[in-house]
Amino acid sequence: MLRITKLIVVTALISILLMVSACSSNNSNNNSGNTASNDTASTNSNSGNAGAAVDQDKVVDVSFFAVPGGDIVDLKTNWFTSYVKENYKLDISFNIAPSSDAATKQSLLLSSGDYPDVFWSANFSPSDILKYSKQGIFVPLNKYIDEYAPNLTKAIESAPGLKSAITAPDGNIYGLPNYNTCWHCFWANKAWIDKSLLDKFNLQMPATTEDFEHVMQVFKDNGVTGYSGSSDGYDVIPFLMNAFTYDNASDYFDVQDGKVSYAPTLDGWKKGLAYLNTLYDKGLIDKQSLSQKGDIVKQLAAQGKVGVVPSLYSGAFLDMNGPNYKNWVTIPPLKGPDGVQYAAFSGNSPRSLSFAITNKASEESIVRLMKLVNFIYTPEGTQMMNYGPEGKYWTKAENGVKGLGGEQALFITQSDKFYSAGAKQNEGWNQMGPVFQDMTWRNGFVKATSPFTADGLESLLLLETMKNYAGHQPKEVYPGAIYMEDAQNQKFALLKTNIEQYMKQWTAQFILGNKSVDKDWQAYLDGFKKLDLDGYLKVAQDAMTTPFDTSAYQSDSKTVEFLSSLK
C-alpha cells in the first residue's frame, strides 16, 4: 500500500493547513454582509421564470445534508446559520453526518427516496451527478446561475478546470464543488533537505539524479540517514521517479498528444525503479522507508539524523519553533539522465462536487440558495462563511498591509487561534460547502511575513512552491473530473483498484530487490494484461473529452522575489 496511505495522510495535512484555504472572486463583485439583504431584494425583483413566484420577505424552510468539521459546536446555533436566515430567508434544518460515515449516509438517503432539499457538503463524483440527474433527483442550475449568481458565472469562465468539472454531458450544471486553489497542495510531493548539512559538508544543492546520489552518499558516510520516508505519509518514490517519467502519485496516467498511457508500464518507470533500487542497495534510502511509520521520520528529524524528507511541508515532520526549522528548504525537481525533470501535480481539480439541489426543493428556496452561493463566491462571503463575523477571528486589512503576492492584503485572519489543536468555535461553517478559493483570495487572506518562521508558514509554502515546483508539471494531464455512466464507472473503479494494487506491490519488490528490473520486467508487464490494463486505458481514453491544460499554473517571479525579500 505504498501510495494509498500517502494520499490519506496528505489529505490530513491539507486539513491541518485549512488556514490557507479560502475563496475569491473579482473584488468588484464583493458583496458585504451589510448589503446582502438589500441585494437579495433587488435581484429577486428581476423578471424570469426562476423567480416569478418568489415572495422576497418570506422565510422558507429548507433541509440540508451537511458534514461539519469537528471544530463546529452546533450548526443549529452557529452564527453563520443565523446570518443566512436573516439575510437570505432560509430556515435550515440540518441532516448531519460525521465525515467517517458521510458517504454511506449520503448513498442511503438517495436510495431511500427520503433525501433533503439540498446536499450542501456532500461528496459526489461527476458520475454520481450524472446518475442522479438522469433519475431526476438533482435539479439543473443553469437558469438560476444565469439570473442570480453573476459571481459564480464569472468564476466558471475564469477558474481553471471549474467549467469542465461541473458541466455534465447534456450541457447542464447539477452541482458545484468546494473549489480550492491550493498551490502548495497541488505540488504536495516536495522533497525537503537540511541545508545546514550541505554547508557543513561543502556540498551544492543537488540538481541531477547523479548529484542526489552523491549527496546522499556523503550524508551516509558522515552518519546521517540520507533519504527517509514512511508507508503512511512520506512517500520516497514520486520525487525521484519524476526524473525518469511523469509520476503524479495519483492516477498514474501519462498524457502525450491526447493519448492516455499508464506511466508504471513505460520505459522511464523501469529506469526509475532501477535507480531507486540502486539507492536502496547502497543504503542511501532509509531501508525502512517503505514500511515504517511517520513518527520515526519525525524522531530522526528532531535528532538531526536525516538529510532529506519528502513531504507536503517541513512543519509536518519538524517543530516549527525549533532552531533547525529555518534550515530546511526544498530541492528543485531533479533532472534525470535522459533530461526528464517533472514535478508531481494534482491541480487537475476539482474532482468531486459537494453541492446539489434536489427535486424536493421549492422554487423559493432554490432562488435563495443561489443568491447565497453568489455571496459565498466573493472574498467576504467565504470569509464570513468560514470564520463568522468580522472582529473575532478576522478583520479587514489596513491600507498598506501586503498579502502573499505583494499586493494589498484583504484580511488579517487569526488562523492560529481558529485552527489551534482542539479549538471549538460556533461562528463559521469552516469551508463546509461550495466555497470558491482562488489565488486572489489566498494571497490576500493573510499578511505576508518572513518565511522560515512559525508565523510565516503561508509565505514559506508559496515561496518554495513557486520557486521550485510550479511549471515543472506536464503541459497536459488527465482531468480530475470525468463523467461516466454508472456501469462504466463501476467497471473503471474495479479495474483501477486491482491494477494499482498490483503495480504498488511490484514497485515495492523492484525497489527492495526482491524482483529484478532486468529479469522480471516482462513478467510484470504480462500481469497488467491479465488485469485488462488495455480495457482500463480505453475507458479512460473514451471518457476524456479533452486533457486538463496546466498552463495557468506557472511560477511567478514577482511573487518569488517579494517573498524572498521578507526578513
ZAMARGU-4260 file (C-alpha; in steps of 0.2 Angstrom, whole numbers, plus 5000, padded with zeros to 4 digits):
<rodrens>
0) 5000/5000/5000 | 5014/5012/4995 | 5003/5026/4989 | 4985/5024/4996 | 4991/5028/5014
5) 5001/5043/5007 | 4985/5050/5000 | 4976/5048/5016 | 4990/5057/5026 | 4992/5071/5013
10) 4973/5074/5015 | 4975/5075/5034 | 4990/5088/5031 | 4979/5098/5020 | 4965/5098/5033
15) 4978/5105/5046 | 4983/5118/5033 | 4965/5124/5030 | 4971/5141/5036 | 4977/5144/5018
20) 4961/5139/5010 | 4949/5152/5005 | 4938/5159/4992 | 4940/5173/4980 | 4932/5181/4965
25) 4934/5198/4957 | 4935/5211/4970 | 4922/5221/4960 | 4909/5208/4964 | 4912/5209/4983
30) 4895/5209/4992 | 4897/5214/5010 | 4886/5207/5024 | 4878/5224/5027 | 4871/5224/5009
35) 4866/5206/5007 | 4848/5208/5012 | 4846/5223/5000 | 4855/5214/4986 | 4843/5199/4989
40) 4828/5210/4987 | 4833/5220/4972 | 4839/5204/4962 | 4823/5195/4966 | 4813/5209/4958
45) 4821/5203/4941 | 4809/5196/4929 | 4812/5177/4923 | 4805/5160/4926 | 4816/5156/4940
50) 4810/5169/4952 | 4792/5174/4946 | 4783/5167/4960 | 4795/5171/4974 | 4790/5181/4990
55) 4805/5190/4995 | 4801/5193/5013 | 4795/5175/5017 | 4807/5164/5027 | 4807/5147/5018
60) 4811/5131/5027 | 4825/5121/5019 | 4834/5104/5023 | 4852/5102/5022 | 4863/5087/5021
65) 4879/5093/5029 | 4896/5086/5036 | 4903/5099/5048 | 4920/5099/5054 | 4924/5094/5072
70) 4928/5112/5077 | 4909/5117/5075 | 4900/5117/5091 | 4882/5116/5084 | 4876/5121/5066
75) 4859/5125/5073 | 4865/5139/5084 | 4880/5144/5073 | 4882/5162/5069 | 4883/5160/5050
80) 4867/5149/5051 | 4858/5164/5059 | 4866/5176/5046 | 4859/5165/5032 | 4841/5165/5040
85) 4842/5184/5042 | 4849/5189/5025 | 4843/5175/5014 | 4827/5170/5022 | 4832/5152/5023
90) 4827/5142/5039 | 4839/5127/5038 | 4836/5110/5046 | 4852/5100/5046 | 4854/5082/5042
95) 4871/5079/5049 | 4883/5065/5046 | 4901/5063/5053 | 4915/5063/5040 | 4918/5044/5044
100) 4900/5039/5039 | 4896/5053/5026 | 4897/5043/5010 | 4887/5029/5017 | 4873/5040/5024
105) 4873/5051/5008 | 4870/5035/4997 | 4857/5028/5009 | 4847/5044/5009 | 4847/5045/4990
110) 4842/5026/4988 | 4828/5028/5001 | 4820/5042/4992 | 4820/5051/5009 | 4833/5064/5004
115) 4834/5083/5009 | 4831/5098/4998 | 4850/5102/4997 | 4866/5092/4998 | 4877/5106/5005
120) 4893/5097/5009 | 4892/5080/5001 | 4905/5071/4990 | 4898/5067/4973 | 4909/5061/4959
125) 4904/5068/4942 | 4897/5050/4938 | 4886/5051/4953 | 4880/5068/4947 | 4876/5060/4930
130) 4867/5046/4938 | 4856/5056/4950 | 4852/5069/4937 | 4846/5056/4925 | 4835/5050/4938
135) 4828/5067/4940 | 4834/5069/4958 | 4846/5083/4955 | 4839/5100/4948 | 4849/5108/4933
140) 4855/5125/4940 | 4859/5134/4923 | 4845/5147/4923 | 4847/5151/4942 | 4866/5153/4939
145) 4862/5165/4925 | 4850/5175/4934 | 4855/5175/4952 | 4874/5171/4953 | 4885/5183/4942
150) 4900/5179/4954 | 4898/5161/4951 | 4896/5164/4932 | 4912/5174/4931 | 4921/5160/4941
155) 4915/5147/4929 | 4923/5156/4914 | 4939/5160/4923 | 4944/5147/4936 | 4955/5133/4928
160) 4945/5117/4927 | 4929/5123/4935 | 4918/5124/4920 | 4923/5107/4913 | 4921/5099/4930
165) 4903/5105/4933 | 4896/5103/4916 | 4888/5087/4913 | 4887/5079/4895 | 4870/5086/4892
170) 4877/5104/4895 | 4868/5106/4912 | 4876/5111/4928 | 4869/5100/4943 | 4882/5103/4956
175) 4896/5114/4962 | 4912/5109/4971 | 4922/5115/4985 | 4934/5124/4974 | 4951/5125/4982
180) 4966/5133/4973 | 4979/5127/4985 | 4996/5129/4975 | 5007/5121/4988 | 4994/5106/4989
185) 4995/5104/4971 | 5013/5100/4972 | 5012/5090/4988 | 5027/5078/4983 | 5041/5090/4988
190) 5057/5085/4995 | 5065/5095/5009 | 5083/5095/5013 | 5093/5101/5028 | 5103/5115/5020
195) 5115/5116/5035 | 5121/5099/5031 | 5125/5104/5013 | 5135/5119/5021 | 5143/5108/5034
200) 5150/5095/5021 | 5153/5109/5007 | 5140/5102/4995 | 5129/5110/4982 | 5111/5108/4981
205) 5108/5093/4970 | 5102/5096/4953 | 5103/5079/4944 | 5100/5061/4950 | 5119/5059/4950
210) 5121/5074/4961 | 5107/5067/4973 | 5116/5050/4974 | 5132/5059/4978 | 5125/5070/4992
215) 5116/5055/5000 | 5132/5045/5000 | 5141/5060/5009 | 5127/5061/5022 | 5128/5042/5025
220) 5147/5042/5026 | 5145/5055/5040 | 5132/5046/5050 | 5117/5054/5043 | 5102/5045/5036
225) 5101/5052/5018 | 5083/5050/5012 | 5070/5044/5024 | 5051/5041/5022 | 5037/5031/5028
230) 5022/5020/5022 | 5009/5032/5030 | 5014/5049/5023 | 5031/5052/5017 | 5032/5043/5000
235) 5050/5042/4994 | 5045/5037/4976 | 5037/5051/4967 | 5050/5065/4969 | 5064/5053/4962
240) 5053/5044/4949 | 5049/5061/4941 | 5067/5062/4935 | 5063/5047/4924 | 5045/5048/4919
245) 5029/5058/4925 | 5023/5051/4941 | 5008/5061/4948 | 5006/5049/4963 | 4988/5048/4960
250) 4980/5040/4944 | 4997/5037/4936 | 4991/5042/4919 | 5003/5050/4907 | 4995/5060/4893
255) 5005/5063/4877 | 4997/5071/4862 | 4980/5067/4868 | 4984/5049/4871 | 4982/5041/4888
260) 4995/5028/4894 | 5000/5021/4911 | 5016/5028/4917 | 5021/5012/4928 | 5022/5002/4911
265) 5033/5014/4902 | 5052/5013/4900 | 5055/5028/4910 | 5047/5019/4925 | 5058/5005/4923
270) 5074/5016/4923 | 5067/5025/4939 | 5065/5008/4948 | 5082/5003/4944 | 5089/5020/4951
275) 5078/5018/4967 | 5085/5000/4969 | 5102/5006/4967 | 5100/5020/4981 | 5091/5007/4992
280) 5105/4994/4990 | 5118/5007/4994 | 5109/5012/5010 | 5106/5030/5003 | 5087/5027/5005
285) 5082/5023/5023 | 5079/5004/5021 | 5063/5006/5032 | 5055/5019/5021 | 5043/5008/5013
290) 5037/5000/5030 | 5040/5012/5045 | 5028/5025/5052 | 5029/5043/5050 | 5033/5046/5069
295) 5050/5038/5066 | 5054/5051/5052 | 5049/5064/5064 | 5061/5057/5078 | 5075/5057/5065
300) 5072/5075/5060 | 5071/5080/5078 | 5088/5072/5082 | 5096/5079/5066 | 5099/5062/5059
305) 5091/5063/5042 | 5095/5074/5027 | 5081/5073/5016 | 5062/5070/5019 | 5048/5070/5006
310) 5033/5080/5012 | 5020/5092/5008 | 5028/5105/5021 | 5043/5104/5033 | 5032/5108/5048
315) 5024/5090/5046 | 5040/5082/5052 | 5048/5097/5061 | 5045/5108/5076 | 5042/5125/5068
320) 5048/5134/5083 | 5064/5124/5084 | 5081/5131/5079 | 5083/5119/5064 | 5067/5123/5056
325) 5074/5138/5046 | 5087/5126/5038 | 5075/5115/5029 | 5072/5120/5011 | 5065/5111/4995
330) 5075/5103/4982 | 5070/5108/4964 | 5065/5093/4953 | 5080/5083/4949 | 5085/5081/4931
335) 5087/5063/4925 | 5100/5055/4913 | 5088/5057/4899 | 5084/5075/4903 | 5067/5072/4911
340) 5063/5084/4925 | 5045/5084/4931 | 5036/5088/4947 | 5020/5078/4953 | 5005/5089/4950
345) 4987/5087/4957 | 4979/5103/4952 | 4969/5095/4939 | 4954/5099/4950 | 4940/5099/4956
350) 4937/5081/4956 | 4921/5080/4966 | 4906/5090/4969 | 4899/5095/4986 | 4883/5104/4982
355) 4867/5099/4973 | 4849/5104/4974 | 4836/5090/4974 | 4819/5090/4966 | 4811/5092/4984
360) 4817/5110/4985 | 4804/5123/4982 | 4807/5137/4969 | 4808/5150/4983 | 4822/5140/4991
365) 4831/5137/4975 | 4832/5156/4972 | 4838/5160/4989 | 4851/5146/4989 | 4858/5153/4973
370) 4859/5170/4980 | 4868/5163/4995 | 4880/5154/4984 | 4883/5170/4974 | 4888/5179/4990
375) 4899/5165/4995 | 4908/5167/4978 | 4915/5184/4985 | 4930/5186/4996 | 4920/5192/5011
380) 4906/5179/5008 | 4918/5165/5010 | 4927/5174/5024 | 4911/5175/5034 | 4905/5158/5030
385) 4922/5151/5036 | 4926/5162/5051 | 4910/5171/5056 | 4908/5189/5058 | 4922/5202/5057
390) 4930/5205/5074 | 4933/5189/5082 | 4944/5178/5070 | 4947/5191/5057 | 4947/5209/5052
395) 4949/5219/5036 | 4967/5223/5032 | 4973/5241/5033 | 4979/5250/5018 | 4997/5246/5015
400) 4997/5229/5023 | 5003/5217/5009 | 4997/5199/5006 | 5007/5185/4999 | 5009/5191/4982
405) 5015/5208/4987 | 4998/5216/4983 | 4986/5224/4996 | 4980/5211/5008 | 4961/5209/5010
410) 4960/5202/5028 | 4970/5198/5043 | 4965/5181/5049 | 4969/5174/5066 | 4971/5156/5059
415) 4982/5150/5073 | 4968/5154/5085 | 4954/5147/5074 | 4964/5131/5069 | 4973/5128/5085
420) 4973/5109/5091 | 4956/5105/5099 | 4949/5123/5097 | 4930/5124/5096 | 4920/5138/5088
425) 4902/5142/5083 | 4904/5157/5072 | 4908/5150/5055 | 4905/5134/5044 | 4923/5132/5041
430) 4924/5128/5022 | 4908/5117/5023 | 4900/5118/5007 | 4903/5126/4989 | 4916/5139/4993
435) 4927/5147/4979 | 4945/5148/4985 | 4957/5155/4972 | 4974/5164/4972 | 4967/5181/4973
440) 4959/5176/4990 | 4974/5165/4996 | 4986/5179/4993 | 4975/5192/5002 | 4970/5180/5016
445) 4985/5184/5027 | 4998/5197/5030 | 5014/5191/5021 | 5028/5188/5035 | 5045/5181/5034
450) 5047/5163/5028 | 5055/5150/5039 | 5047/5157/5055 | 5032/5149/5064 | 5020/5163/5059
455) 5027/5163/5041 | 5021/5146/5036 | 5010/5153/5021 | 5024/5163/5015 | 5036/5148/5015
460) 5024/5136/5007 | 5020/5148/4992 | 5038/5153/4990 | 5045/5136/4989 | 5031/5130/4978
465) 5033/5145/4966 | 5052/5144/4966 | 5055/5126/4963 | 5039/5116/4958 | 5026/5127/4949
470) 5029/5125/4930 | 5038/5108/4931 | 5022/5098/4928 | 5017/5092/4910 | 5008/5104/4899
475) 4993/5092/4899 | 4987/5080/4912 | 4972/5069/4914 | 4957/5078/4920 | 4952/5075/4938
480) 4933/5076/4934 | 4927/5063/4922 | 4909/5059/4918 | 4905/5041/4915 | 4889/5031/4915
485) 4886/5021/4931 | 4890/5004/4924 | 4906/5010/4915 | 4911/5019/4931 | 4909/5004/4942
490) 4920/4994/4929 | 4933/5008/4929 | 4934/5009/4948 | 4936/4990/4950 | 4950/4989/4936
495) 4958/5004/4944 | 4959/4996/4962 | 4966/4979/4955 | 4978/4987/4943 | 4985/5000/4956
500) 4986/4986/4970 | 4996/4975/4958 | 5008/4990/4952 | 5012/4995/4970 | 5016/4978/4976
505) 5028/4975/4961 | 5035/4993/4963 | 5040/4989/4981 | 5048/4972/4976 | 5058/4980/4962
510) 5065/4994/4974 | 5068/4981/4988 | 5077/4970/4976 | 5066/4955/4978 | 5061/4957/4960
515) 5074/4961/4946 | 5070/4975/4934 | 5081/4967/4921 | 5074/4949/4923 | 5056/4951/4929
520) 5050/4967/4919 | 5041/4957/4906 | 5033/4946/4919 | 5027/4962/4927 | 5020/4969/4910
525) 5011/4952/4907 | 5002/4954/4923 | 4994/4970/4918 | 4987/4961/4903 | 4979/4949/4914
530) 4971/4963/4924 | 4964/4971/4907 | 4975/4986/4908 | 4971/4989/4889 | 4952/4990/4894
535) 4956/5001/4908 | 4965/5013/4897 | 4951/5013/4884 | 4938/5018/4896 | 4949/5032/4902
540) 4953/5037/4885 | 4935/5037/4879 | 4929/5047/4895 | 4942/5061/4892 | 4934/5074/4881
545) 4950/5085/4882 | 4966/5084/4893 | 4967/5096/4908 | 4978/5111/4902 | 4990/5116/4916
550) 4997/5132/4908 | 4989/5143/4921 | 5000/5135/4934 | 5017/5143/4932 | 5029/5151/4943
555) 5028/5170/4946 | 5045/5178/4948 | 5037/5194/4956 | 5030/5183/4970 | 5046/5174/4972
560) 5056/5190/4973 | 5044/5198/4985 | 5043/5183/4997 | 5062/5180/4997 | 5064/5199/5002
565) 5054/5197/5018 | 5065/5197/5033
</rodrens>
